[in-house]
Amino acid sequence: MNMNTGRCAACKYLRRRCPVDCIFSPYFPPTNPHRFASVHRIFGASNVGKMLQQLPVHLRGEAAETLYYEAQCRIENPVHGCVGIITQLHEEINNAEQELARAQAQLAVHQPHHHHHQQEIEEAVTGEGAEPMVPGDHAQEVAAEVAGNVEDSDQNEFDIAALMSPSDPDWFY
């Protein structure tokens, strides 16, 4: 019998005597019989025993944990198992990367406009460099309004060219 007060979960499940040097005992304690049952159902006791014996002792615990995880995934998803989870996570990563790229592209588009607007404000406050706006100058009014709306708006996209198009009769004045 092993060092535990009884047989390990594997030996109980297999209805056999648990030897002192039982390969399963350290990794399948009697307090968690479901753990071995899952691994046995997917991989078989003989295969699990052979895998554990072929590994160095310091890697066996991690191997038993991995076998249990893979067995649980295969039981929950018989077709794809843990590969289904890995595929789903890759899709989530790709979606997040695409969303990040879109956000970075929007920032790149809006940052020059925002920087230019900030520079105009600074020049207007200090009175340096910028020409004062003529009250009837529609193009400058529209540009200032659009630039002001970028900071105040929840909208991340705007088309300044559409606002200042040659089809607008005030655009020429």
RABELDA-V714428 format. One record per residue. N is the residue number from 1. SS is DSSP state (h for helix, s for strand, l for the rest). NEAR is the number of other C-alpha atoms within 10 Angstrom. D_LAST is the distance of its C-alpha to the last C-alpha in whole Angstrom. Layout:
BEGIN
n=N ss=SS near=NEAR d_last=D_LAST
n=N ss=SS near=NEAR d_last=D_LAST
END
This chain:
BEGIN
n=1 ss=l near=14 d_last=98
n=2 ss=l near=15 d_last=95
n=3 ss=l near=14 d_last=95
n=4 ss=l near=13 d_last=93
n=5 ss=l near=8 d_last=95
n=6 ss=l near=15 d_last=95
n=7 ss=l near=23 d_last=94
n=8 ss=l near=30 d_last=90
n=9 ss=h near=23 d_last=88
n=10 ss=h near=27 d_last=88
n=11 ss=h near=22 d_last=92
n=12 ss=h near=15 d_last=92
n=13 ss=h near=16 d_last=90
n=14 ss=h near=14 d_last=92
n=15 ss=l near=10 d_last=95
n=16 ss=l near=11 d_last=97
n=17 ss=l near=14 d_last=98
n=18 ss=l near=22 d_last=96
n=19 ss=l near=15 d_last=97
n=20 ss=l near=12 d_last=97
n=21 ss=l near=11 d_last=95
n=22 ss=l near=18 d_last=93
n=23 ss=l near=19 d_last=89
n=24 ss=l near=22 d_last=88
n=25 ss=l near=22 d_last=89
n=26 ss=l near=16 d_last=86
n=27 ss=l near=21 d_last=83
n=28 ss=l near=24 d_last=84
n=29 ss=l near=18 d_last=86
n=30 ss=l near=21 d_last=88
n=31 ss=l near=9 d_last=86
n=32 ss=l near=13 d_last=83
n=33 ss=h near=16 d_last=85
n=34 ss=h near=15 d_last=81
n=35 ss=h near=22 d_last=80
n=36 ss=h near=28 d_last=83
n=37 ss=h near=19 d_last=83
n=38 ss=h near=20 d_last=79
n=39 ss=h near=26 d_last=80
n=40 ss=h near=20 d_last=83
n=41 ss=h near=13 d_last=82
n=42 ss=h near=18 d_last=79
n=43 ss=h near=15 d_last=81
n=44 ss=l near=13 d_last=84
n=45 ss=h near=19 d_last=87
n=46 ss=h near=9 d_last=88
n=47 ss=h near=13 d_last=85
n=48 ss=h near=19 d_last=84
n=49 ss=h near=15 d_last=87
n=50 ss=h near=11 d_last=87
n=51 ss=h near=14 d_last=83
n=52 ss=h near=18 d_last=84
n=53 ss=h near=13 d_last=87
n=54 ss=h near=9 d_last=85
n=55 ss=l near=12 d_last=83
n=56 ss=l near=9 d_last=84
n=57 ss=h near=11 d_last=85
n=58 ss=h near=8 d_last=82
n=59 ss=h near=10 d_last=79
n=60 ss=h near=19 d_last=81
n=61 ss=h near=16 d_last=80
n=62 ss=h near=12 d_last=76
n=63 ss=h near=16 d_last=77
n=64 ss=h near=22 d_last=79
n=65 ss=h near=15 d_last=76
n=66 ss=h near=13 d_last=74
n=67 ss=h near=21 d_last=76
n=68 ss=h near=22 d_last=76
n=69 ss=h near=17 d_last=72
n=70 ss=h near=19 d_last=72
n=71 ss=h near=24 d_last=75
n=72 ss=h near=19 d_last=73
n=73 ss=h near=19 d_last=70
n=74 ss=h near=20 d_last=72
n=75 ss=h near=17 d_last=73
n=76 ss=h near=12 d_last=70
n=77 ss=l near=14 d_last=69
n=78 ss=l near=13 d_last=71
n=79 ss=l near=11 d_last=69
n=80 ss=l near=14 d_last=67
n=81 ss=l near=17 d_last=68
n=82 ss=h near=19 d_last=67
n=83 ss=h near=14 d_last=65
n=84 ss=h near=15 d_last=63
n=85 ss=h near=13 d_last=62
n=86 ss=h near=12 d_last=61
n=87 ss=h near=12 d_last=59
n=88 ss=h near=12 d_last=57
n=89 ss=h near=12 d_last=56
n=90 ss=h near=12 d_last=55
n=91 ss=h near=12 d_last=52
n=92 ss=h near=12 d_last=51
n=93 ss=h near=12 d_last=51
n=94 ss=h near=12 d_last=49
n=95 ss=h near=12 d_last=47
n=96 ss=h near=12 d_last=46
n=97 ss=h near=12 d_last=45
n=98 ss=h near=12 d_last=43
n=99 ss=h near=12 d_last=41
n=100 ss=h near=12 d_last=41
n=101 ss=h near=12 d_last=39
n=102 ss=h near=12 d_last=37
n=103 ss=h near=13 d_last=36
n=104 ss=h near=12 d_last=36
n=105 ss=h near=12 d_last=33
n=106 ss=h near=13 d_last=31
n=107 ss=h near=14 d_last=32
n=108 ss=h near=11 d_last=31
n=109 ss=h near=14 d_last=28
n=110 ss=h near=17 d_last=27
n=111 ss=h near=12 d_last=28
n=112 ss=h near=11 d_last=26
n=113 ss=h near=16 d_last=23
n=114 ss=h near=16 d_last=25
n=115 ss=h near=12 d_last=26
n=116 ss=h near=13 d_last=23
n=117 ss=h near=18 d_last=22
n=118 ss=h near=14 d_last=25
n=119 ss=h near=14 d_last=24
n=120 ss=h near=18 d_last=21
n=121 ss=h near=14 d_last=23
n=122 ss=h near=14 d_last=26
n=123 ss=h near=15 d_last=24
n=124 ss=h near=15 d_last=22
n=125 ss=h near=10 d_last=26
n=126 ss=h near=10 d_last=27
n=127 ss=l near=12 d_last=24
n=128 ss=l near=10 d_last=25
n=129 ss=l near=11 d_last=22
n=130 ss=l near=14 d_last=19
n=131 ss=l near=10 d_last=17
n=132 ss=l near=10 d_last=16
n=133 ss=l near=13 d_last=13
n=134 ss=l near=9 d_last=11
n=135 ss=l near=8 d_last=11
n=136 ss=l near=10 d_last=8
n=137 ss=l near=13 d_last=7
n=138 ss=h near=18 d_last=7
n=139 ss=h near=18 d_last=8
n=140 ss=h near=16 d_last=11
n=141 ss=h near=14 d_last=12
n=142 ss=h near=15 d_last=13
n=143 ss=h near=17 d_last=14
n=144 ss=h near=15 d_last=16
n=145 ss=h near=11 d_last=17
n=146 ss=h near=19 d_last=18
n=147 ss=h near=20 d_last=20
n=148 ss=h near=14 d_last=22
n=149 ss=h near=13 d_last=23
n=150 ss=h near=17 d_last=25
n=151 ss=h near=11 d_last=27
n=152 ss=h near=9 d_last=28
n=153 ss=l near=10 d_last=28
n=154 ss=l near=8 d_last=31
n=155 ss=l near=9 d_last=29
n=156 ss=l near=12 d_last=29
n=157 ss=l near=12 d_last=27
n=158 ss=l near=14 d_last=23
n=159 ss=l near=8 d_last=20
n=160 ss=h near=13 d_last=17
n=161 ss=h near=9 d_last=16
n=162 ss=h near=10 d_last=17
n=163 ss=h near=15 d_last=14
n=164 ss=l near=18 d_last=11
n=165 ss=l near=13 d_last=12
n=166 ss=l near=11 d_last=11
n=167 ss=l near=10 d_last=12
n=168 ss=l near=12 d_last=10
n=169 ss=h near=10 d_last=8
n=170 ss=h near=13 d_last=5
n=171 ss=h near=15 d_last=6
n=172 ss=h near=12 d_last=4
n=173 ss=l near=8 d_last=0
END
